[in-house]
């Protein structure tokens, strides 16, 4: 079962980016959510929201 939240390691695999870029993407998502009044967790973001923001419409299995 996939976790509701996605971390930097999974973001790196999903998007093919560096660890630093993965953390920047997660931070940006969390900033957007915080402005909307949501509680956020540093270093993790809601999987569905992150995928929506980067334009991924379907769930992708990142486990290899």
Phi and psi in degrees as a GROMACS rama.xvg file:
@    title "Ramachandran Plot"
@    xaxis  label "Phi"
@    yaxis  label "Psi"
@TYPE xy
-76.8609  144.56  UNK-2
-74.5394  150.325  UNK-3
-63.5111  -33.0021  UNK-4
-100.56  144.872  UNK-5
-109.216  138.887  UNK-6
-103.394  -178.949  UNK-7
-64.8836  -39.8875  UNK-8
-60.8498  -45.9375  UNK-9
-67.1191  -37.3339  UNK-10
-63.1649  -40.5496  UNK-11
-59.0432  -46.7176  UNK-12
-67.5354  -42.7193  UNK-13
-64.7768  -42.8647  UNK-14
-102.769  -11.0569  UNK-15
67.5079  42.1456  UNK-16
-118.528  169.824  UNK-17
-73.0344  167.757  UNK-18
-62.2415  -43.1445  UNK-19
-60.4497  -42.9593  UNK-20
-67.0455  -37.6318  UNK-21
-60.4175  -44.42  UNK-22
-65.5541  -35.754  UNK-23
-64.812  -41.7752  UNK-24
-64.4903  -44.5739  UNK-25
-62.7567  -43.7448  UNK-26
-61.5442  -40.7625  UNK-27
-63.377  -44.6175  UNK-28
-59.9124  -44.1771  UNK-29
-65.6678  -36.1334  UNK-30
-63.8655  -43.7178  UNK-31
-61.4315  -44.2538  UNK-32
-67.6028  -38.3938  UNK-33
-62.8483  -39.1382  UNK-34
-63.2499  -27.9457  UNK-35
-85.541  -1.75955  UNK-36
96.4353  7.70313  UNK-37
-84.1536  152.273  UNK-38
-82.5085  135.678  UNK-39
-122.184  160.428  UNK-40
-119.324  123.392  UNK-41
-59.3737  131.249  UNK-42
86.7211  -1.59507  UNK-43
-140.293  150.562  UNK-44
-140.758  155.736  UNK-45
-59.7573  125.896  UNK-46
-54.0354  -49.5732  UNK-47
-63.1863  -41.2352  UNK-48
-65.5705  -46.1389  UNK-49
-61.3308  -45.2091  UNK-50
-63.8442  -38.1172  UNK-51
-63.6658  -43.2038  UNK-52
-67.9785  -28.2065  UNK-53
-96.1081  3.0496  UNK-54
85.9788  23.8659  UNK-55
-98.3327  119.813  UNK-56
-90.8064  -27.0884  UNK-57
-115.174  157.671  UNK-58
-73.9377  131.607  UNK-59
-114.271  132.093  UNK-60
-80.8687  111.293  UNK-61
-92.1338  -5.41752  UNK-62
-74.0601  124.05  UNK-63
